[in-house]
């Protein structure tokens, strides 16, 4: 309630009293309205991350890949997974009996032996002509080599040019497709699981 007012004339007492009541009601109404408006102001909406945005922004972590050819297929491998490139040895690879059908042979160097696999046999279940192989891509700490017929160039993998695979399918080694130039991107982790 507001401060009492001193009234000099009794005829004005009722008017002053009513005025005081009106002022008190107005203050209470204003306070109540202010409180209600604070309570009824909607909370800011919780912004959920857009899952499609997250999915579409999958690996730019890969960055760059090496394009190469195997039996007419154009493939790409992340440069982060590549440990080196060797020319196909003039004398060929060492042969060890009892290897799996996809093993071409062993590249032997001082203090390093690398098992070389035929990607065509491994990913298509069809044997290829190993005479077409010109290079060996060293992966998995140079423990494994991928026999390839040609090396093209390095490309940047960006989200406009790559269609990443969302779910595993019949070819788990396929990480996605590079649209230009059209190439299959190899997931080395999944490829190693096939061995």
C-alpha angles and dihedrals in degrees: 000000000000126000113288115255122226110235120204099185121048093214089064093048096088093046091048091048092050091045089053091050091049092051091049091049091048091051092048091046091049091048091047092047091049091050092047093048091052090050094045097046102114115244114247110269117263106244110219115202111257104250092203089055089051093048093047091053095059117138118359077140089085091060103171137023138191116239116216141159132240119181092333094313117119112221136176130212126189113254087225089066095046117095098180148312126252129191114241106268114252091227093047129234129311112257122222116191119237098033122143117269092255093057110098095185144281126296105216122200131155108296092351132086118180124192108222119210132198107236093198092059092042100049102029102028088231122115118239134206104266089198087076092062113107104162142034120216109211115219140158094046090315090296091115133041129198114215110225133177100211140010115215116179145290119279133190115242110218131162094252092057101036131069105201119208112249101195134022116258141167091311105049091174090066108095095175147304129278105217100203114060090016106243139149113242113222123221101213092195092057092041091056090053090061092059 
